């Protein structure tokens, strides 16, 4: 059943709560640069996530761990300049908030002041409670992230589905409730059973955004390079590719090379 959409000139954390209350699904995509963010924003995506997945997608690292706070601020600043409607959420990178709540606050303040972003996102539950609490007390909106948390990949040892066992599922539910009670405005649930994700979404009042968490949540997020088919070696079950840009771009660039080699480019109409 379709739900009437309210028009938002600028999406805020309050807007997302309204969307959940009204039964309107929330769309969220990553962006890491001005040009892509401008396209994503113009397409009316509700939330742009400046993800630490830039470590993989942009820098070519195996994990999200190497990206620095300075690099995240650089990417976030580029995205913020492009986003006219979407809420811009920025990942606080690994090592910038986990061990010390004061460092967590300093990191969040730097992101907000230097990039102009609207909110930050952190991974984890009770383990980072003090950091979340301190950031929120400073008036900075926080989005949580539970389930498969890529910053903890070496702890998990694999990217397989999380919270299939009752004990881990129970902890996830408890952590989600805690994040809501602390004052987080939303939670991302990554790669967990669809039934569990739906139960969490129905048990809390804040929006739950899923990635590999089924359709029973309040919205969805994907990495834009995956959605567009620019990355072609990553094929998880939850990914729907809307284009095959890898092939199209490869063909276009190959044609350009051929045209240069054969002196077909530039022709008389393409010079002064």
N, C-alpha and C positions, 0 to 999 in steps of 0.2 A: 504494500500500500504506500503510495507516494505521500509525502508530508509537505505541506506548504512551507516554503522557505522564507525566512525573514531576511530582508536585504540589510547588509552591514557595510557601511562605508569604510569602517576600520574594525577588524575583528579584535576583540580583547579577551582576557581570561573570563570576564563576565559573559561575553557572547557565547563562549564554549559551554558554559553551564546552562545557559538558556537553550542552546541547541539540544543538549541532552534532555532537558525538561520537556522540550517540544517534540522530541522524537526525531529530530533531524540529525542525520549522520554527519560526522566531521571528517573533512578531507585534510590530509597532511602529507607533505612531500619534503624531501631534503633539497637543499640548494647550497652551493658553496661559493658562487661567484655572482657578479652583477648581472651578466647577460642571461644566465639561466634563471636566476631569481625573478628577473623582469618578466620572462615568459610565464613562469609558474604563477606569479602574482596576478598577471593579466588574465589567466585562465580561472581565476576565482577560487584558488586553493585557500582553505581557511587558515592553515598553519604551515609556515615554512620552518623546518628544522635544519639548523646549521649543525649537522651531526659530526661527531668525531669520526664517523665513517669517511670523512675527507682523508683520513690517514690511509685508508685502503684505496678509495676511488680516485683521489687526486694525487696522492703522493706515492702510491704503489706499495705501501707497507703491508705485511701479512696480517697485522692486527691493528686495533685502534690505539694501542698503548703509546706508540712513539710521538703522536701529535702533541704539541706544546700549547700552553695557554696563549702565548703570543700569536701562534699560528691560528688558533681558533678565533681570536679577536680580529685578526686580519680577514679571515673568511666571513665572519659575522658582519664586519663593517661594510664589506662589499655587498652583502645580501640586503642589509638594512637600507642602503641607498636606493635599492631597486624596489623594495616592498612598499606599496602604497595602501594595500588593503589587509594583507595577511598579518597574523600575529607571528613574530619572529622569536623562536625559542632556540637557545644555544646550549650545546652540551658543554659542561665543565669537564675538561679532559682528565684522564687518569693521573693520579698523583697530586691533584690540585685541590682536593677536598676530603679525601677519605680519612686521613690520620689526625687532622687537627681542625677543629671547627673554626678557629680564628683564621687559619689559612683558607678554609672554604669560603668564608665571608669575604676575605680579601680578593679571592679569585672571582667570586660572583660580582663584586663591586667593580672590578676592572672590566669585566665583560660588559656590564650595563653602562658604565661611564664611557668607555673607549670605543664601543661598537654602536651604542644606541639601541641595542636589542631590548625586547620587551619581557623576557623571562629566561630562566636557565633550567637545564635538565640534569639530573643526577641519577646514578644507578645504585640500587641497593635498598635494603629495608632498615631493620633495627640497627644494623651495623653502622649506619651513617646518620642515625637519628639526631645527634647533637649538631652535626653540620647543617642538616636540613632546618632544624629549629632556629639556629643562629642566622641563617640566610633569610628565613621568613621574618624573623623579628626585625630585620633591617628594612623590611618592606619590599623585598625582591620576590616576585612570583616564582614558584618552583614547581616543575613537573617531575614526577617520579618515573622510575623505570624498573620493572621487575620481570622475573622469568629468566630468559636467556639474557645475561648482561655481558656484552662483549668485552668490557674492561676486565672482567674476571675470567677470561677464556683459559688462562693457564691454570686456574683453580678447577674449572670444569674439565678441561682437557679435550673438549669436543663441542661442536655447535649443534648437537642433537637437541631434541625437544626436552624442555625442562618441566619439572613439577608433575611428572607422571605418577610418582609414588605419593602415597597419602601424606607422609610426613612433610615432604617438601611443599605439597599443595596446601597443607594447613598453614605452614609458615608464610607462604605467599599471600594467602587470604588475610592473615594477621598483619603482615607488613602493609598491605593495601589499605586496611582500615586505619593503621597507625599513620600512614602518609596523609590520609584524608583528615584525620583528627588534628594533625600538626598544622594543617592549613594549605597543603598542596592543591593546586587548581586542576590537576589532571595526572593521569598515570599512563605510561606506555607499557603494554604487556607483550613480550616478545617470545614467540615460538613455544607456546604452551597449549595443552589440550583445549579445544574449542569450548567444551562444556564448562571447564574450570574458569575460563576467561569470561564466559557469560554469567556465571555465578558471581564473580567478582564485580562485574559491571552492574549487576542488579542489586548488589549489597551495599554499594556506596553511592553518594550523591554527586561525586565529581566525575567528569568524563574519563572514559577508559578507551585509549587508542590502541588498536591491535596491529601487530605485524606477525603473521603466522599464528594468529590466535582466534581464527574463525570469524563468523559474521555476527555473533551475538553481542559484540561490544559497541561502543558509541561512535567509533570512527576507525579509519585505517591510515597507516603510513607505509610508504615505500621509499626506497632510494631512487631518485629520479633517473639516474643513469641505468638502473636495472629496468625500470618501467619502459624506458625508451629503447632498450635493447642495445645500448652502447657497450655494456658489459655482456659478453656472450658465453663466458665460461661458468657463470654462477646460475644454477638452475634449481633452486629450492621449490618445493611444492607450492608454497604460498605466493610465488611470484607470477603475476600475469604481465606478459610483455605486450605493450600496446603498439610497438613499432619494432623494426629491426634496423636501427640506425647504424649498427656496426657494419652491416653489409652495404647499406646505402652510402655511407661515408667512405668506406673502402673503395667502392666502385667509382665514386666521384673523384676521389684523390688519384686513383689509378688512371682515370681518364685525363685528368689534368696533367699528370706526368707524361702521358702519351702525346697530348696536344703540344706540350712544351718541346718534347724531343723531336717532333715532326714539324715544328714551326707553325703549327695551326693556331696556336695562341701566342701572342695576340694577333687578331686579324685587323684589317684596315679600320673597322668601326670601333676597335678597342684601343686605339692610340690617338695621340694628339698631333 
